[in-house]
Amino acid sequence: MSDSVYFDLSEIPVPVSGRFTDHNHIPVIQFNASVKDHTRNVKRTVSKSIFLTGSDSQPASTHFQEVHEIVASGYSHDGNYRAILRETGDKDKKRFVEIWAGDRMEACKEVTDVHGAFYNDDFLSSISFSYKDRTVLYVAEKKTKPSIEKESTEGFSYTPSFGEGLPGKKTPIIFLFNWEKSKLTTLSFPNPSILFGQPIFSPAGNDTIYATGYEFTHEGRLLGIKFCFNRPFGIWEIKLPSDSQLDAADDDQKASPCALECKLRKLTPPDLSCRSPRIIVTNKSTQLLWISNATGGAHAGTAAIHSLDITTTVDPANARVVVDRVWTPKDGEFPGLYCDPVFVQSPFLRLRNTEQGSLVLHSTWGSTTRVLLISVDNGEVKDLTKNSGDDLFNWTVLNTDGGRRILCSRSSITKPYELVVGEVNDSGTVSWRVVYTTPVSSKISESLSCLAVEIIPIPNRAPTETILVKNLNSKASAKDKVLPLILFPHGGPHGATHTGFNPAVAAWALEGYNISMPNYTGSTGYGETHIQALIGKCGTLDVGDCIESVRHLVKLGIAEEGPGKIFITGGSHGGFLTGHLIGQYSDVFTAAALRNPVTSAEISTSDIPDWYYSEFGIDYPMQSKPLGSDGTESSSASFNVPPPLLMTPDFYKRLFLASPMSYVEKVKVPVLLLLGGSDARVAPTQGVEYYHALKAVKRKEGKADDVELLWFPEESHPLEGVIASKVSWFKTVEWFKRK
């Protein structure tokens, strides 16, 4: 394979968001995509409009245009207004809030001196328009003052952040901008240790907002929230001052905006971690919905969806479960919900057979993701992607039109992204139409057509299975029966490998390898029982699943044992498994590449120290404020505060014995380590320590060159920067070809 194939594959645009609109009464889809630019070594955001005229399979569309300076944007409920959060400049950044009515800018306010960076993530950010007047809310970082005087301590106080993937996000502030009066205000709360994100206006008026409240642990930690849905957070009702108080708020254009004292009420219980409030208004009722996971334990277990009628009064005791957690699904049946951090902006459909509407989301289902239609009335779940033409597609819901149409992205290992519109009738039957197909060169199209994908169950380890990618055109060497195999376990461990397009995997396969990606015990998409089965057994049960998947492929004649036959790579918990497998089964593999791996008991700099306790069977106390709390400290005074969790000798021994470091002296294969110096999830010192330990082992054998470490100082846990991704891929292939 030529180097250009990797670049061509990795530069394919990835759809990230979209919405329905219209232009001169013609339905239009506007969508954004993320593109890697290897010439400039940056990720770019580009936008395209697709005109849904007639029934053509490929409707007319505009060319991609780069999105400049827009951090985030959102639309009013009627679609007439658009709020844009804009940041200009490179060094001397300036920030503006803009309100647009069609092609006309109605208002623009500079907020550079008012607050820090705008939020645009899935976990904290929001843009929500009032149903009542011309007010929009958004979230931004609190303005900090640097220390000027040498003797001053101002600016040096420690403030925890939200951890990995959310750099610089420590103190989210909710801002209200009334553009008719050009007035900017902030919300103030009785307890500064509760931080609010994902706020939305209530349809009842400007006096009520619903938001997700994030709380500190008993140790004063703000645990990392990316990919972790078991945190002490819940849904809160925020009551604003009266209209007269709002009108009286003095907004000095150059000073800090007026802070409005708000009243709080917790709507969810402390044993559930609840997020992503959304509101659906029908002729029958107004419902507040949200997603929950169990608090503590597995960081990404099976989710539930809840609903609360807020039509007239708001009584949290009346909240009901729309979709509950599924523990042990039967073969082929709904395995439970494993969804993104948030619902999409507009997740609802209005079908005549439901009084309270229907909800659409995508969720992991085994080794795929599927689009689910959920009745808010009775919680009935329907798989809308069943019998859609290709069971190996991976689906992502981007938005709905609030009526009958769904906008989705789908892909598979062999088919890059398509945009698909689904039209749902009253009976819940959907018809899909492809409206955009990612253009690829004839060379790439021909190359991908040579790959085959299948999902293979692992005998006696149900429901463990592996996704196998085979290169049908590459020929094994004269001395080999089959192509060499790369084992690629996912991280988490409570995540999953899906069948969606993955340029690195496709490029590996085109390089002449078969790829096996096992979904071992603890993976999402198979029921809560499967997730809980791994707790306390990391390093044994998951490792056993992975090695049995390799043995099964050998039995099937897909892989061979021996030098140059089987390789392994993985990141995070996948790196943990890689370290275990090359230590416990040192004669099976030929070479290994580990990305930001968990290798030892160093947890002091991790944003998720609870992971090390919970995954290895030790309880980590985690509870949020009680149902009905007003947010003050006194509302939780009855809670028993546990003692601090310390790294005792017994706990250290337990972690050490469960870590790859305990097998380091048994490692025989060449090992490549790829580390991000700004990793806030897994201390990069773990990988460095593992590197030096391996150096000592290899030097004793006269093979010191069999260990190498690449250090990316600015990279965080995923190692997903353009340069880091490129260098890591090429170096891994080069490492495996050393044999």
Secondary structure as UniProt FT lines:
FT   HELIX           3..10
FT   STRAND          14..23
FT   TURN            24..25
FT   STRAND          26..37
FT   TURN            38..41
FT   STRAND          42..51
FT   TURN            54..55
FT   STRAND          65..66
FT   STRAND          70..75
FT   TURN            77..78
FT   STRAND          82..88
FT   STRAND          94..101
FT   TURN            102..103
FT   STRAND          104..110
FT   TURN            112..114
FT   STRAND          127..129
FT   STRAND          135..141
FT   TURN            150..151
FT   TURN            154..155
FT   TURN            164..165
FT   TURN            167..168
FT   STRAND          172..178
FT   TURN            179..182
FT   STRAND          183..188
FT   TURN            192..193
FT   STRAND          194..201
FT   TURN            203..204
FT   TURN            206..207
FT   STRAND          208..215
FT   TURN            218..219
FT   TURN            226..227
FT   STRAND          233..239
FT   HELIX           243..248
FT   STRAND          258..261
FT   STRAND          263..266
FT   TURN            270..271
FT   STRAND          272..281
FT   STRAND          286..294
FT   TURN            299..300
FT   STRAND          303..309
FT   HELIX           316..318
FT   STRAND          320..323
FT   TURN            331..332
FT   STRAND          348..349
FT   TURN            352..353
FT   STRAND          358..365
FT   TURN            366..367
FT   STRAND          368..375
FT   TURN            376..378
FT   STRAND          381..383
FT   TURN            384..387
FT   TURN            391..392
FT   STRAND          394..400
FT   STRAND          405..412
FT   TURN            413..414
FT   STRAND          415..424
FT   TURN            426..427
FT   STRAND          430..437
FT   HELIX           442..448
FT   TURN            449..450
FT   STRAND          451..457
FT   TURN            459..460
FT   TURN            462..463
FT   STRAND          465..471
FT   TURN            478..479
FT   STRAND          485..487
FT   HELIX           503..510
FT   TURN            511..512
FT   STRAND          514..519
FT   TURN            521..522
FT   HELIX           528..532
FT   TURN            533..536
FT   TURN            538..540
FT   HELIX           541..555
FT   TURN            556..557
FT   TURN            563..565
FT   STRAND          566..571
FT   HELIX           573..584
FT   TURN            586..588
FT   STRAND          592..595
FT   TURN            604..605
FT   HELIX           609..614
FT   TURN            615..617
FT   TURN            627..628
FT   HELIX           633..636
FT   TURN            637..638
FT   HELIX           649..657
FT   HELIX           660..666
FT   STRAND          671..676
FT   TURN            677..678
FT   HELIX           684..700
FT   TURN            701..702
FT   HELIX           704..706
FT   STRAND          707..712
FT   TURN            713..714
FT   TURN            717..718
FT   HELIX           722..738
//
